[in-house]
Amino acid sequence: MLRQRIITASILAPLIVLAVFYLSVEYFALLWGFVILLSGWEWSGLSGLKKPVPRVLFLAVLAFSMAFFYQWTVFLDFLSTVFNFPEIKKQSGLLEWTVLPPIVWWIFVMVLIRNAGPAALRLEIKKRYTLLIGWFILLSAWMFLYRLRAFYGSEMTMYFLLLIWAADIAAYFTGKKFGKTQLAPEISPGKTVEGFYGAMAAALLSAIGLNLYLQLMYGQIALVTALNFTVLSLFTVMVSVYGDLFISMVKRKRGVKDSGSLLPGHGGFLDRLDSLIAAIPIFYGGILMIYLTVS
């Protein structure tokens, strides 16, 4: 299993790096959207949809939503023409504040899993609400990763991905080597408190590396900015761990080990993107606030 994971990761990682640095924003958004739609297909199955038609309809709604937000400024132009109100065009920045609902959601999920534990597994959620949650978290993951690439550049996008990868790898090997205390045994028996600390240590080291890189490339950076990036990295990884647990909880309620089988050694796309999906809005919101304070 580990060998398969390494082989799959060694193939995908260079492709991801090439996509981040060499694809235009439009093609990056399209490629990332395709990955999100594959994840949406898996989520529809975890939600209890079995027939192809309703699953395709779910993907159609998700794809239309992505297209709508991608063409947000076009939509505002349309409204300004219809209502003869040019001031509407100036509201394009409102889209930035849509990062708040997913941030609140993932903090809620983290608090719920930390405090409720096994009780969270007994929550009965209707199929339509499960589908709505999937639409919400997948749409926000798509939107804020592509916007991170569009507005803050390839380097910041790559840092975010490396941060999550480093945390996942550190959690896995630290848990294997030192893991004794289970983090959430009813939800994911394989995850340990020691693995969680390993992930946090990786986040701290990643933040130190980022701060050194920024000083090397752009000269002296303010202490408060360095501290902001460090705190953001730590909090992003913390939430990402509970994003992983949330997807594990959904799979356990469905009675399956993996969300799919498209990635050898990894399961499905949701199995690999679980922590990333939760981390994206947290990181984007933090970067937005950091840049607003220094500008």
LOGU-412888 format. One line per 4 residues: number of its first residue (from 1); their letters; for each residue y, x, z of N, C-alpha, C. Coordinates in steps of 0.2 Angstrom, whole numbers, always signed. Example, Ala and Ser with C-alpha at 12.3 -4.5 7.8 and 13.67 -1.06 7.14 Angstrom:
BEGIN
1	AS	-28 +66 +39 -22 +62 +39 -16 +66 +39; -11 +64 +35 -5 +68 +36 +0 +64 +39
END
This chain:
BEGIN
1	MLRQ	-6 +4 +0 +0 +0 +0 +6 +4 +0; +6 +9 +4 +12 +14 +5 +13 +17 -2; +8 +20 -5 +8 +23 -11 +11 +18 -17; +9 +12 -17 +12 +7 -22 +19 +6 -20
5	RIIT	+21 +6 -14 +28 +5 -12 +32 +11 -15; +30 +17 -14 +34 +23 -16 +34 +23 -24; +29 +22 -27 +29 +22 -34 +34 +17 -37; +34 +10 -34 +38 +5 -37 +45 +7 -35
9	ASIL	+47 +10 -29 +53 +12 -27 +56 +17 -31; +52 +22 -33 +54 +28 -37 +56 +26 -44; +53 +20 -47 +54 +18 -53 +61 +14 -53; +62 +9 -48 +67 +5 -48 +74 +8 -46
13	APLI	+73 +13 -41 +79 +16 -38 +84 +20 -44; +81 +24 -48 +85 +27 -53 +88 +21 -58; +85 +16 -59 +87 +11 -63 +93 +7 -60; +93 +6 -53 +98 +3 -50 +104 +8 -50
17	VLAV	+103 +14 -49 +109 +19 -49 +112 +19 -56; +108 +19 -61 +111 +18 -68 +115 +12 -69; +113 +6 -66 +116 +0 -67 +123 +0 -63; +123 +3 -57 +129 +3 -53 +134 +7 -56
21	FYLS	+132 +13 -59 +137 +18 -61 +139 +17 -69; +135 +14 -73 +136 +14 -80 +136 +7 -83; +134 +2 -80 +135 -5 -83 +142 -7 -82; +145 -11 -86 +151 -14 -85 +151 -19 -80
25	VEYF	+156 -22 -77 +156 -27 -72 +152 -33 -75; +154 -35 -81 +151 -41 -84 +143 -40 -84; +141 -34 -87 +133 -34 -87 +130 -33 -80; +134 -29 -76 +131 -29 -69 +130 -36 -66
29	ALLW	+135 -40 -67 +135 -47 -64 +129 -51 -67; +128 -49 -73 +123 -53 -77 +116 -51 -75; +115 -44 -74 +109 -41 -72 +107 -43 -64; +112 -43 -60 +111 -45 -53 +110 -52 -53
33	GFVI	+113 -56 -57 +112 -63 -57 +105 -65 -59; +102 -61 -64 +95 -62 -66 +90 -61 -60; +92 -55 -56 +88 -54 -50 +88 -59 -45; +94 -62 -44 +95 -68 -40 +91 -74 -42
37	LLSG	+91 -75 -48 +87 -81 -51 +80 -80 -50; +77 -74 -51 +70 -73 -49 +69 -74 -41; +74 -72 -37 +73 -73 -30 +74 -81 -29; +78 -84 -33 +79 -91 -32 +72 -95 -34
41	WEWS	+69 -93 -39 +62 -95 -40 +57 -95 -35; +57 -89 -31 +53 -88 -26 +55 -92 -20; +62 -93 -19 +64 -97 -13 +62 -105 -14; +62 -107 -21 +60 -114 -22 +53 -115 -20
45	GLSG	+49 -110 -21 +42 -111 -19 +41 -111 -11; +45 -106 -8 +45 -106 -1 +48 -113 +2; +52 -116 -2 +55 -122 +1 +50 -128 +0; +45 -127 -4 +40 -133 -4 +40 -136 -11
49	LKKP	+44 -133 -16 +43 -136 -23 +37 -133 -26; +33 -137 -29 +27 -135 -32 +28 -136 -40; +31 -141 -42 +31 -142 -50 +36 -138 -53; +35 -136 -59 +40 -132 -62 +47 -135 -64
53	VPRV	+47 -142 -65 +53 -145 -67 +58 -145 -61; +56 -147 -55 +62 -146 -50 +63 -139 -48; +59 -134 -49 +60 -127 -48 +65 -125 -53; +64 -127 -59 +69 -125 -64 +76 -128 -63
57	LFLA	+76 -134 -61 +82 -138 -59 +86 -134 -54; +82 -132 -49 +86 -128 -44 +89 -121 -47; +85 -118 -51 +88 -112 -54 +94 -114 -58; +94 -119 -62 +99 -122 -66 +106 -123 -62
61	VLAF	+105 -126 -56 +111 -127 -52 +113 -120 -49; +109 -116 -47 +111 -109 -45 +115 -105 -51; +112 -106 -57 +115 -102 -62 +122 -105 -64; +122 -112 -64 +129 -115 -65 +134 -113 -60
65	SMAF	+132 -113 -54 +136 -111 -48 +139 -104 -49; +135 -99 -51 +137 -92 -53 +142 -92 -58; +140 -96 -64 +145 -96 -69 +152 -99 -67; +152 -104 -63 +158 -107 -61 +162 -102 -57
69	FYQW	+159 -99 -52 +163 -94 -49 +165 -88 -53; +161 -86 -57 +163 -80 -62 +169 -82 -66; +169 -88 -68 +175 -91 -72 +180 -94 -68; +181 -92 -62 +186 -95 -57 +193 -96 -60
73	TVFL	+195 -90 -63 +202 -90 -65 +203 -95 -71; +198 -95 -75 +198 -100 -81 +198 -107 -78; +194 -108 -73 +195 -115 -70 +202 -117 -68; +205 -112 -64 +212 -113 -62 +217 -114 -68
77	DFLS	+216 -110 -73 +220 -111 -79 +219 -118 -82; +213 -121 -82 +211 -128 -84 +215 -133 -79; +215 -132 -73 +218 -136 -68 +225 -136 -69; +228 -130 -70 +235 -130 -71 +238 -133 -77
81	TVFN	+234 -133 -82 +235 -137 -89 +235 -145 -88; +229 -147 -85 +228 -154 -84 +233 -157 -79; +235 -154 -74 +240 -157 -69 +247 -154 -70; +248 -150 -75 +254 -147 -77 +257 -144 -70
85	FPEI	+253 -140 -67 +255 -137 -61 +254 -129 -61; +258 -125 -64 +256 -118 -65 +255 -114 -59; +258 -117 -53 +257 -113 -47 +250 -112 -45; +245 -117 -48 +238 -116 -46 +235 -110 -48
89	KKQS	+238 -107 -53 +235 -100 -56 +236 -95 -51; +240 -96 -46 +242 -90 -41 +236 -91 -35; +232 -96 -35 +227 -97 -30 +221 -93 -31; +220 -89 -36 +214 -85 -38 +212 -81 -31
93	GLLE	+216 -79 -27 +214 -75 -21 +210 -79 -16; +211 -86 -17 +207 -90 -12 +200 -89 -12; +197 -86 -18 +190 -85 -18 +188 -80 -13; +192 -75 -12 +190 -70 -7 +188 -73 +0
97	WTVL	+192 -78 +2 +190 -81 +8 +184 -85 +9; +181 -86 +3 +174 -90 +3 +169 -85 +6; +171 -79 +8 +166 -74 +11 +165 -76 +18; +170 -80 +21 +169 -82 +28 +163 -86 +30
101	PPIV	+162 -92 +26 +156 -96 +28 +149 -92 +28; +147 -88 +23 +141 -84 +24 +141 -79 +30; +147 -76 +31 +147 -72 +37 +146 -76 +43; +149 -82 +44 +147 -86 +50 +140 -88 +50
105	WWIF	+137 -89 +44 +130 -92 +44 +126 -86 +46; +127 -80 +44 +122 -74 +46 +123 -72 +53; +129 -73 +56 +130 -72 +63 +126 -77 +67; +127 -83 +65 +123 -89 +68 +115 -88 +68
109	VMVL	+113 -85 +62 +106 -84 +61 +104 -78 +66; +108 -73 +67 +106 -68 +71 +106 -70 +78; +111 -74 +80 +111 -77 +87 +105 -81 +88; +104 -86 +84 +98 -90 +84 +91 -87 +85
113	IRNA	+90 -82 +81 +84 -78 +82 +83 -74 +88; +89 -71 +90 +89 -67 +96 +88 -71 +102; +91 -77 +102 +90 -81 +108 +85 -87 +108; +83 -89 +102 +78 -95 +102 +71 -92 +101
117	GPAA	+70 -86 +98 +64 -83 +97 +59 -88 +94; +53 -89 +97 +48 -93 +94 +50 -101 +93; +55 -103 +97 +58 -110 +96 +61 -111 +89; +63 -105 +86 +66 -106 +79 +61 -108 +74
121	LRLE	+55 -105 +75 +49 -107 +71 +47 -114 +71; +49 -118 +76 +47 -125 +77 +52 -129 +74; +58 -127 +72 +63 -131 +69 +60 -134 +62; +61 -141 +62 +59 -144 +56 +65 -146 +52
125	IKKR	+65 -142 +46 +71 -143 +41 +68 -147 +35; +72 -152 +33 +70 -155 +27 +70 -151 +21; +66 -153 +16 +66 -149 +10 +73 -148 +6; +77 -153 +6 +83 -153 +3 +88 -148 +6
129	YTLL	+87 -148 +13 +92 -143 +17 +89 -136 +16; +83 -135 +15 +80 -128 +14 +83 -126 +7; +83 -130 +2 +85 -128 -4 +92 -127 -4; +96 -131 +0 +103 -130 +0 +105 -123 +4
133	IGWF	+101 -121 +9 +102 -115 +12 +101 -109 +7; +95 -110 +3 +93 -105 -2 +99 -104 -7; +101 -110 -9 +107 -109 -14 +113 -106 -11; +115 -107 -5 +120 -104 -2 +120 -97 -1
137	ILLS	+114 -95 +2 +114 -87 +3 +113 -83 -3; +109 -86 -8 +108 -82 -14 +115 -82 -18; +118 -88 -19 +125 -88 -22 +130 -83 -19; +130 -83 -12 +135 -78 -9 +133 -71 -10
141	AWMF	+126 -70 -10 +124 -63 -11 +126 -60 -18; +125 -65 -23 +126 -63 -30 +134 -62 -30; +138 -66 -28 +145 -66 -29 +148 -60 -26; +146 -58 -20 +150 -53 -16 +147 -46 -18
145	LYRL	+141 -45 -20 +139 -39 -23 +143 -37 -29; +143 -42 -34 +146 -41 -40 +154 -40 -39; +157 -43 -34 +164 -42 -33 +165 -36 -29; +161 -33 -25 +161 -27 -22 +161 -21 -28
149	RAFY	+157 -22 -33 +157 -18 -39 +163 -18 -43; +166 -24 -44 +172 -25 -48 +178 -23 -45; +179 -24 -38 +185 -23 -35 +185 -16 -31; +180 -14 -29 +180 -8 -24 +176 -2 -27
153	GSEM	+173 -3 -33 +170 +3 -37 +163 +4 -36; +160 +8 -40 +153 +10 -40 +151 +14 -34; +156 +18 -32 +154 +23 -26 +153 +18 -20; +158 +14 -19 +157 +9 -13 +151 +5 -13
157	TMYF	+149 +3 -19 +143 -1 -20 +137 +3 -19; +137 +9 -21 +132 +13 -20 +131 +15 -13; +136 +16 -9 +136 +17 -2 +133 +12 +1; +135 +6 +0 +132 +0 +3 +124 -1 +2
161	LLLI	+122 +1 -4 +115 +0 -6 +111 +6 -2; +114 +12 -2 +111 +18 +1 +110 +16 +9; +116 +13 +12 +116 +11 +19 +110 +7 +20; +109 +2 +16 +103 -3 +18 +96 +0 +16
165	WAAD	+96 +4 +11 +90 +8 +10 +88 +13 +15; +93 +16 +18 +92 +21 +23 +90 +18 +29; +93 +12 +31 +91 +8 +37 +84 +6 +36; +82 +3 +31 +75 +0 +30 +70 +6 +30
169	IAAY	+71 +11 +27 +66 +17 +28 +66 +20 +35; +72 +20 +38 +71 +23 +45 +68 +18 +49; +69 +12 +49 +66 +7 +53 +58 +7 +52; +56 +7 +46 +49 +7 +44 +45 +13 +47
173	FTGK	+48 +19 +46 +45 +25 +49 +46 +26 +56; +51 +25 +59 +52 +25 +66 +48 +20 +69; +47 +14 +67 +43 +9 +70 +35 +11 +69; +33 +14 +64 +26 +17 +63 +25 +22 +68
177	KFGK	+30 +27 +69 +29 +33 +73 +30 +31 +81; +35 +27 +82 +37 +26 +90 +36 +19 +92; +35 +14 +87 +35 +7 +89 +30 +5 +94; +33 +2 +100 +29 +0 +105 +31 -8 +107
181	TQLA	+37 -9 +107 +40 -15 +109 +42 -19 +103; +39 -25 +102 +40 -29 +96 +47 -33 +97; +50 -33 +91 +57 -36 +91 +57 -43 +91; +53 -46 +87 +52 -54 +87 +44 -55 +85
185	PEIS	+40 -54 +90 +33 -55 +88 +30 -61 +85; +33 -67 +87 +31 -73 +84 +33 -74 +76; +39 -70 +74 +41 -71 +68 +39 -65 +63; +39 -59 +66 +37 -53 +62 +34 -48 +66
189	PGKT	+27 -48 +68 +24 -44 +73 +25 -36 +71; +26 -35 +65 +27 -28 +63 +33 -24 +65; +38 -28 +66 +45 -26 +68 +46 -24 +75; +48 -18 +77 +49 -16 +83 +56 -14 +85
193	VEGF	+57 -14 +92 +64 -12 +94 +65 -5 +93; +60 -1 +93 +61 +6 +91 +63 +7 +84; +60 +3 +79 +62 +3 +72 +69 +0 +71; +71 -4 +75 +78 -7 +75 +83 -1 +77
197	YGAM	+81 +3 +82 +85 +8 +84 +86 +14 +79; +80 +15 +75 +80 +19 +70 +84 +17 +64; +85 +11 +63 +89 +8 +58 +96 +9 +60; +98 +8 +66 +105 +9 +68 +107 +16 +68
201	AAAL	+102 +21 +69 +104 +28 +69 +105 +30 +62; +101 +27 +57 +102 +28 +50 +109 +26 +48; +111 +20 +51 +118 +17 +49 +123 +22 +52; +122 +25 +57 +127 +29 +60 +128 +36 +56
205	LSAI	+122 +38 +54 +122 +44 +50 +125 +43 +43; +124 +37 +40 +127 +35 +34 +134 +35 +34; +137 +32 +40 +144 +31 +41 +147 +38 +41; +144 +42 +45 +147 +49 +46 +147 +53 +39
209	GLNL	+142 +52 +35 +142 +55 +28 +147 +52 +24; +148 +45 +24 +154 +42 +21 +161 +45 +22; +162 +45 +29 +168 +48 +31 +169 +55 +29; +164 +59 +29 +165 +66 +27 +166 +66 +19
213	YLQL	+163 +62 +15 +164 +61 +8 +171 +59 +7; +174 +54 +10 +181 +52 +9 +186 +57 +11; +184 +61 +16 +189 +67 +18 +189 +72 +12; +183 +73 +10 +182 +79 +5 +185 +76 -2
217	MYGQ	+185 +70 -4 +187 +68 -10 +195 +66 -10; +197 +63 -4 +204 +60 -4 +208 +64 +2; +206 +69 +5 +210 +72 +10 +209 +68 +17; +213 +70 +21 +212 +68 +28 +213 +60 +28
221	IALV	+208 +57 +32 +208 +49 +32 +210 +48 +40; +213 +42 +41 +215 +40 +47 +209 +39 +52; +210 +41 +58 +204 +40 +63 +202 +32 +63; +207 +28 +63 +205 +21 +64 +201 +19 +58
225	TALN	+203 +21 +52 +199 +20 +46 +192 +22 +46; +191 +28 +49 +184 +31 +50 +180 +27 +55; +184 +25 +60 +180 +21 +65 +178 +14 +62; +183 +11 +58 +182 +5 +55 +175 +5 +50
229	FTVL	+175 +10 +46 +169 +11 +42 +163 +12 +46; +163 +15 +52 +157 +16 +56 +155 +10 +59; +160 +6 +62 +158 +0 +65 +155 -5 +60; +158 -5 +54 +156 -10 +49 +149 -8 +47
233	SLFT	+147 -2 +46 +141 +1 +44 +136 -2 +49; +137 +0 +56 +133 -2 +61 +131 -10 +61; +137 -14 +61 +136 -21 +61 +133 -24 +55; +134 -21 +49 +130 -23 +43 +123 -22 +44
237	VMVS	+121 -16 +46 +114 -15 +47 +111 -20 +52; +114 -21 +58 +112 -25 +63 +110 -32 +60; +115 -35 +56 +114 -41 +53 +108 -41 +48; +108 -36 +44 +103 -35 +39 +96 -36 +42
241	VYGD	+95 -33 +48 +88 -34 +51 +87 -41 +53; +91 -45 +55 +90 -52 +56 +90 -56 +50; +93 -54 +44 +92 -57 +38 +84 -56 +36; +82 -50 +37 +75 -49 +36 +70 -53 +40
245	LFIS	+72 -54 +46 +68 -58 +51 +69 -66 +48; +74 -68 +46 +75 -75 +44 +71 -76 +38; +70 -72 +33 +66 -73 +27 +59 -73 +30; +57 -68 +34 +50 -68 +37 +49 -75 +41
249	MVKR	+54 -78 +44 +53 -84 +47 +51 -90 +42; +55 -90 +37 +54 -95 +31 +47 -94 +29; +45 -88 +27 +38 -87 +25 +33 -89 +30; +34 -87 +36 +29 -89 +41 +28 -97 +42
253	KRGV	+34 -100 +41 +33 -107 +42 +30 -110 +36; +30 -107 +30 +27 -109 +24 +19 -106 +24; +18 -102 +28 +11 -99 +29 +9 -94 +24; +14 -90 +21 +12 -85 +16 +15 -78 +19
257	KDSG	+12 -73 +16 +14 -66 +19 +19 -63 +14; +19 -65 +8 +24 -62 +3 +28 -68 +0; +34 -67 -3 +37 -72 -7 +35 -73 -14; +32 -67 -16 +29 -67 -23 +25 -61 -24
261	SLLP	+24 -59 -30 +19 -53 -32 +22 -49 -38; +28 -50 -39 +31 -47 -45 +32 -39 -44; +33 -37 -38 +34 -30 -36 +28 -27 -33; +24 -23 -36 +18 -20 -33 +19 -16 -27
265	GHGG	+16 -18 -21 +17 -14 -15 +22 -17 -11; +27 -21 -14 +32 -24 -10 +32 -32 -10; +28 -35 -14 +28 -42 -14 +32 -45 -19; +37 -50 -17 +42 -53 -22 +48 -50 -21
269	FLDR	+53 -52 -25 +60 -50 -24 +63 -51 -18; +62 -57 -15 +64 -59 -8 +62 -54 -3; +56 -52 -4 +53 -47 +1 +57 -41 +1; +60 -39 -4 +64 -33 -5 +71 -34 -4
273	LDSL	+74 -40 -5 +81 -41 -4 +83 -45 +2; +78 -46 +6 +79 -50 +12 +85 -47 +17; +85 -41 +18 +90 -38 +22 +96 -37 +18; +96 -36 +12 +102 -35 +7 +106 -41 +7
277	IAAI	+102 -47 +6 +105 -53 +5 +110 -55 +11; +107 -54 +17 +111 -55 +23 +117 -50 +24; +116 -44 +22 +121 -38 +23 +127 -39 +18; +126 -41 +12 +131 -41 +7 +138 -45 +9
281	PIFY	+138 -51 +12 +144 -54 +14 +147 -51 +20; +143 -48 +24 +146 -45 +30 +149 -38 +28; +146 -34 +24 +149 -28 +21 +156 -30 +17; +155 -35 +13 +161 -36 +8 +167 -38 +13
285	GGIL	+166 -43 +17 +171 -45 +22 +174 -40 +26; +170 -35 +28 +173 -29 +32 +177 -25 +27; +174 -23 +21 +178 -19 +17 +185 -23 +15; +185 -29 +14 +191 -33 +12 +196 -32 +18
289	MIYL	+194 -33 +24 +198 -32 +30 +201 -25 +30; +197 -20 +29 +199 -13 +30 +204 -11 +25; +203 -14 +19 +208 -12 +13 +214 -16 +14; +214 -22 +17 +220 -26 +19 +224 -23 +24
293	TVS	+221 -19 +29 +225 -16 +34 +228 -10 +32; +225 -6 +27 +227 +0 +26 +232 +0 +20; +232 -6 +16 +237 -7 +10 +244 -9 +13
END
